[in-house]
């Protein structure tokens, strides 16, 4: 970890740069703000590199600096650009650069999830909301933008709050993470028992590859037979890692097959399972919030359209009345 004095000094310098880069009503200090922010980020990266070399390590991959610079520059434009549509486009660039960083860390799932969820779904929804809620330019006002888009509101408070949080998170990351206890890893076999089709697919793949221990395409996992004759749960023995297979589709012979030794729940499957099992409400709430944002944008756009129609009607009536008086 680099010296706390250097870290906190560069965080303060970065806050000054962002504060200068925020949109203002009159004079613009965007370029000096960008230079100050880039200087602060460069000093931090150089300090981290020298620390890694001093500890006997190696410098990060060259692409780390490329993706890191693009992500930081685009993120700065997200909060400083006066036009919200361009801010959303810069946010897409930030997401793509962050995906590059995840790929360097061999976190492919996080990279593709960012693209699919943020750049492919949420951000497109935001763009529709922004375009619907943005007023069209008129003859009197070519740049018909509200004041809260053209001028930053309470820039000092927003900048101080954001970079103070950054300082706190950096401190926790440097001092608190080594003291955290690693949570116990989830039992992969127990989770696989709740995903019987995953086991069946793995056994079919073994048969396709010609390996021992697989099941034929005509076979399937056997179920318990309830008292009323309906099918119950799959017969899976987690302790012995075995599963009962139905040989005959008409309810004939059965046999016990062991799981493949290399069968385990992957990281992607584990994340998807936990999201659907433990956090279904959060996913639904996020969808409802996006839907309400879309409805609000439609209402605002419809209201503005009605106001424009009324203004045109009044103007037409005024012109007609003036021509009648003149005649």
Secondary structure, DSSP 8 states (H G I E B T S, - for coil): ---HHHHHHHHHHHHHHHHHHS--SS---HHHHHHHHHHHHHHHHHHHHHHHHHTT-----HHHHHHHHHHHHHHHHHHH-SSHHHHHHHHHHHHHHHHHHHHHTT-HHHHHHIIIIIIIIIHHHHHHHHHHHS----SS-SS---HHHHS-SSHHHHHHHHHHHHHHHHHIIIIIGGGS-------HHHHHHT-HHHHHHHHHHHHHTT-TT---TT-EE-EEE-TTS-EEEE-EETTTTEEEEESSTTT--EEEEE--TT----HHHHHHHHHHHH-HHHHHHHHHHHHHHHHHHHHHHHHHHHHHHHHHHHHHHHHHHHHHHH-
